[in-house]
Each structure stands twice: as C-alpha cells, then as structure tokens.
C-alpha cells in the first residue's frame, strides 16, 4: 500500500522497452523487431502489464494492474482501503487501513498495531513520530454506509485524503 512512481520508455524505431519503478529498472528488453505487444512486470506484489498497440503512425499504451485497467484497479483499492495524509511534527505521512485485513500501513511500511474492542466499535492504536494515533471503527447504523473509520492523532481527527491521493 504504497505510492509508486512508474516510468515507461518505448523506442518506436528499435522496439526497445524500459520500465522503471521508483527509479529502479525492472525490465529492459533491448532491441526488438516487434514494436507492439505486452510487457509484464511486478509492482510490489501486484502483476502489471503494459499493452502497446499501433494506431497508424501513433502508439497507444494501456496499463493493467492485476488484470484490471488502472482506473478499475484504483477504484477497487479505494473501496478496500481508507487513506489519510496527516502532517505530524511538520512531517508529511500517509496512513492506509486495509479494511478487509485491518492491516495499517504508515508511509508504505506495515505496522504492528494493537486493537481493542470498545462500547462503540473498535480502536486500533499505533504511533506516528512519537505521537499516539488511533483508528476508530464505529457502525454508521445504516446498512449501505457500513462502518465508519476515523483517524485521530491525539485528540484531533485527521480528514480523509483527497480522492486523487487515495491509492
């Protein structure tokens, strides 16, 4: 549950394909006769594929992750996760809760957390830069809304990350 910087280079005359994830080369095909096709690689534990198609003198590139278009993959992740981007002690952070497993990630690192039941739901406790943080999960009382997750650092509630940040 980490934001990745992805870069793809395609030599449209040589067929060469280079894929970089976070600045590290993960695939380099060298010279090829075939200018179109698929290139598969891993982004963390997710299988990704770039589909290269020719359209006259132009090329179209499609990125799929885990067999889904990037748009569909992001939509599914947004449903499965809750994301916050607090600033603690002047430092920006990214907190992600995986709702199905209740794993908590801080800046791309899975945390050891302590969960407890309360009268209103559950609380998951952890630390961010020596500050106490808690994710509270309470029922909305409405079937369609389900469980409401909120992040608190100390007594201050952290707003949800913007949709475009919520990967």
KEMARLUM-46218 format. One record per residue: x, y, z of N, C-alpha, C in turn. Coordinates in steps of 0.1 Angstrom, whole numbers, plus 5000, padded with zeros to 4 digits. Layout:
<sites>
XYZXYZXYZ
...
</sites>
This chain:
<sites>
500949885000500050005000500950125000
501550144989502550244988502350314974
502650444974502550514961503850484953
503750454941504850414933504950514921
506250544917506450624906506850534895
506050534884506250444873506650514860
507650464853508150534841508350424830
507850454818508050364807508650434795
509650374789510350424777510150324766
509750374754509450284743510150344731
511150274726511850314713511050274702
510350374695509450334685510050294672
511350314671512050254659512850124662
513350124675514150004679513349894686
512149934690511349844698511749824713
512849894716513349884730512349924740
512249854751511249894762511949884775
511850004782512450004795511450054805
511349974816510350004827511050034840
510750144846511350184859510250204869
510450154881509550174892510350234903
509950354908510750424918512150444914
512450474901513750494896514650374894
514150254897514850134895514350054883
515350014875514949944862514449804866
513249774862512649644864512549554852
512649624840512649554827513349634817
514149564808514849624797514949524786
514149544775514149434765515249444755
515849564754516849584743516149594730
516949574719516449594706515449474702
514349514696513349404692512749444678
512449334671511749364658510249404660
509649344670508249364673508049494680
507349594674507149724681505949734689
505049634688503749634696503749504704
502849494714502749374722502549404737
502949314746502749334760504149314767
504249394778505349384787504849364801
505249254808504749224821505849244831
505449294843506449314854505649324867
506449334878505849344891505949484897
504949534903505049654911504649604926
505649584934505449524947504949384945
503749354950503149224949502149214938
501949324931500949334920501549314906
500949234898501349204885500849314876
501749374868501349484859501749444845
501049504836501249474822501049604814
501949634805501749744795501449684782
500349724776499849684763500249794753
500949764743501449854733500649824720
499949924715499149894703499550014693
499649974680499850074670498550124664
498550254662497350314656497850414645
498050354633498550434623500050464626
500450584626501850624630501950654645
500850644652500950664667500850534674
501150544687501050424696500150454708
499450354712498550364724499150264734
499250314747499750244758498650224768
498450104773497450074783498150004794
497950054807498549994818497449914826
497749784828496849704836497549664849
496849654860497449604872496449494877
497049384880496349264885495149224875
495449244862494449204852493349314850
493449424856492349524855493049654850
492149734843492749864839493149944851
494050034849494550114860493350184867
492450234860491250304866490450214875
490250084870489449994877490249944890
491549924888492349884900492349994911
492450124907492350224917491050234923
489950214916488650214922488450104932
488949984929488849874938489749904951
490849964949491749994961491050094970
490350194963489650294971488550234980
487950134974486850064982487449974993
488649914991489249825000490049895011
490450025009491350095018490750225022
491250275033490950405038492350475040
492450605035493750665034493650805041
494650845048494850975054496251025052
496451155050497751215048498051325058
498251285071498451385081499951435081
500051555087501451615089501551605105
502651535109502951525123504351575126
504451665135505751735138506351795125
505451845116505951905104506351815093
506251685095506551585085505251525079
505251515066504051455059504151305060
502951245062502851095063501651045055
501650915053500550855046500150735054
498950735059498350625067497250555059
497450425057496450345050495950225058
494650215059493950105065493450015055
493849885055493249785046491949735053
490849765048489549735056489349585057
489749505047489449365048490349285058
491649335059492549265068492849345081
492449475081492649565092494149595094
494949565084496349605084496549755083
497449815090497749955089499149975084
499250065074500550095068500850245070
502050275074502550415076503650435066
503450525057504550555047505050435040
504150335036504550215029505050105037
505050125051505550015059504449965068
504249835068503149775076503549785091
502549825099502849845113502349735121
502949715133502449625143501549715151
500249685152499249765159498649695170
497949765179497249705190495749745188
494949645187493549665185492749625198
491649705200490849675212489349705209
488549625215487049655214486649755224
485749845219485149945228483649935228
482950015236481450005236480950045222
481650135215481150185202481650115190
482650025191483249955180484649905183
485649945175487049905178487950025177
489150015183490150115182491450045179
492250095169493550035165494550145169
495450115178496450205183497850185177
498550295174499950295169500550425171
501850445167502550565169502950625156
502950755155503450835143504450935149
505650925146506651025151506451055166
506450945174506250955189504951025193
503951025185502651075188501650955187
500750955197499750845197498750865186
498450765179497450765168496450645171
495250675166494250565168493250575156
492950455151491850455141490650395148
489550475148488350425154487350375143
486850265146485850205136484550185144
483550265139482150255145481150235134
480050165138479050145128478250275126
477850285113477050405109475650395113
475150275116473750245119472950235106
473650255095472950245082473650135074
472850045069473349925062474249965050
473850065042474550105030475850175033
475950245044477150315048478150225055
477650125062478550035069479350095080
480650065081481450105092482150235088
482250325098482950455096484250445103
485350475095486750475100487250615102
487850645113488350785116489750765122
490650855117491950855123492050975132
492650955144492851065154494351055158
494951175158496351185164496151275176
496451215187496051285200494551295200
494051405203492551425203492051495190
492951505180492551575167492251475156
491051485151490651405139491351445127
491851355119492551385106491551365095
491451455086490451445075490951335065
490051275058490451175048491251245037
492051155031492851215019491951235008
492351324999491651364987491551234979
490451224971490251104962491451084953
492051184947493151164938494351104945
494451134959495651074967495350934971
494150894971493750764978494050644970
495250614967495750494960496150394970
</sites>
